Amino acid sequence: MKRNKEKQPKTFNEFVPATILSEFLGVSTRRIHQLVAEKVIPRESRSRYPLAESVQAFIKHISNQGRGSSLTDERTRLTQINIERKKMELEVYRGEFVNKADAIRELVDREREIKTAFLSLPKDSSSELIGKGAQEIEAILTKKTFEICRQLARGYKGLKIRQGEAPTNAPENKP
């Protein structure tokens, strides 16, 4: 910054204009006004600032930046992160997590099985449905639908479903 021609303070307890204060702090006068608006730096009058208080307030402001919380809060947060990491490592060790690519591959294979099974239902059932009444047709299709569901469910026996995740209005598995 270029040197200001205004009168330089002789003591640290003087009141100075924004231009002098900006030189002391190494910031622009605009930043001085922003810091006043943020209530970081005190202002005595319209354009006079207490030099000592302003410098101390600025130093405190700078030292608090980047440190949004106390050391105890940071230690607590770090402890929580470590606990969560250990829990996740334990779940991985127990095999409760699966590889994302493997899970996607399994879901695509399952979707293909389901689609194939249900699309083949009319062809597989057509000979049984000839000459039957509406109630008999419904019973036959319901039975075959549940057979397909049971066959598909056999592949999922190794999967753990947490309690409360299954739909509560799911139909009973009756043939």
N, C-alpha and C positions, 0 to 999 in steps of 0.2 A: 504494500500500500504506500501511496505517496504520503509524505509528511504533511500533516495539517498545520496551517498557519495560525490556528487559534491558540490562545494562551494555554500552555501546558500546566497541569496541576503541580503545585509545589509540595503538597502533602497528600497522603492517601485518603484523608477525611473530607476532601473538597467535593463539591458538586460540579459535574462536567456535562457538556453537551454530548449528544449521540455520536458525533464525529470523533471526539476524543475517546469516548468509551469504546467505540468500535475498533480504534487503533490498539487500545490496551488488550482487548479480548481477541483481536485478530479475526473479526467478522465484519460484515458490511453494516452500514447504518440501517438498512432495511431489516436485517436480521435482528438488530437491537430492538426495533419497533415490534417485530414478531415476538421476541422474548418478553417484551413488556405486555403484549396482548395475551400471551400464554401465562402471565403472572409469574415469570421466572425472575425477571429483573425488576427491582422497584424503581419508580419514577417519582421524583419530588415535585416537580412542576412540569409545565408543558414540554420543555426541552432540556431539563436538568436532571441528572442522574447521580445518586450518591456513589462515588467511585468505589470505595471499600466494600459496601454492601453489594454492589452490582457484580464486582469481581468474585466475591465469595459465593453469591447466588449462582453465578455462571459456572464456577468450578463444581459446586454441588450438583447442578443440573447435568453437567457433562459426566460426572462420575456416576450418576444414577442411570444414565442412558445405557441400554443394553442389559441392565440388571433390574428387570421388572419385579423381582421378588427377593425376599431375604434368603440368606444362606440356608436357614432351616427349611424354608419352603422348597428350595432347590433340592436339598437332600431328601426330603419327603417325596418329591416328584421322581427323583432318580430311584429311590427305593421301590416305589410303585411300578416303575418301568421294569426294574429288575425282577420283581415278583411276577409280572405279566409275562416276561420273557421266559422265566423258569417254568411257569405253567404251560406255556406253549411248547417248550422243549419236552416237557413230560408227556403232553398229549401226542406229540410227534413220536416220541419213544414208544408210547403205548399203541401206536398205529391208528390213532383217532383222526389223523389228518391224511388226506390223499393228495397225490400229485394232481395239479390242475389239469394237465394234458390227459392224464389217465381218466380222470373224472369226466371230462368232455367226451373222450372216445367212448367211454362206457355209456354215457347218456345218448350219444348218437346211435350206438349199436342197439340200445334198448328201444329207442324211438323207432328204429327200423323194424325190430321184432314186433312191436305193438302194431305198427301200421300194417305189416304183412299179415299178422294174425287176424286183425279185424277186417281187412280187405278180403281175406279168403273165407270169411264167415258165410256170405251168401252162397258161394259155390259149394262149400262143404255141407251146407244145410239144405240146399234146394230140394234134393231128393226126399228128404224127411218131411218137408213142408207141404208136398203135393197132397191135396185132398183134405187138409186139416182145417179146422175152424180157427178163428182169431185167437181164442184163449189158448188152444194147443200150440199154435205158432209162437205166441208170446212166451209160453212156458219153455218150448224147445230153444228159442233164441236166448232167453234168459239163462238157461242151463249152460248153453255153449259159451255165452259171454263170461259167466263165472268160471268155466273151465279154462278159458283163455287167461283170465285174471290170475287164477291159481298157478298156472304154468309160468306166467311172467313173474309172479311174486316169488317163486322158488329161487330165482336168480338173485333176489335181494335179501335173502336170509342173513347174509354176513353184514349187512348194513345196520347200523344202530340208529334208530329214530328216537329222539328225545320225547319224553312224555309230553303230551299236549300239542305235538306237531301234526298228528293225524287229524283229518277233518272229523268233526263230531257228527255230521249228518251222513256219513258214508253208509251205503247199504250193507246189510249183513251178508255174509258169505254163505248163502244157502243154495244148494243145487235145485 
